[in-house]
Structures are given as C-alpha cells and as structure tokens.
C-alpha cells in the first residue's frame, strides 16, 4: 500500500503498538529499535502500510500480522 495515512483512532494506535511490541518479542529486540526500523526513512511502514491496512490486518491472527509486516520490512530494504 502506498497510501500514507495518519492514526485516527485509539484502536489504530493500539494496533500499531501491538505490532511493534510483538515483533520485538518475537525477535528478542527492544521495542524502541523495532519502532525506529519501521518508522525509518521513506519506508515509514506505520503510516504507509500498517495504518492503511488496519481494517484488514487487525482481523488476522497474530502470526499472519507479524509475518506480513516483516515481509514488508524486507521489501523496503
């Protein structure tokens, strides 16, 4: 998704936090470092991928969500 979107609701904010925290837990990383990675440079996956995809992504199971975001991170590198 190339559409850039801001966080508009508490549900979207909680979902972004859920994604960051669970990616960090999955890889034994600091959540601040995960945030920096997905917010870094032009990738800004929070506003260009996670928030625009919220309606679909939040209905999926945790492993699907994390796998999907990790794949998006790989594609941005």
Secondary structure, DSSP 8 states (H G I E B T S, - for coil): --------SHHHHHHHHHHHHHHHHHHT--HHHHHHHHHSTTT-HIIIIITTTHHHHTTS-HHHHHHHHHHHHHHH-
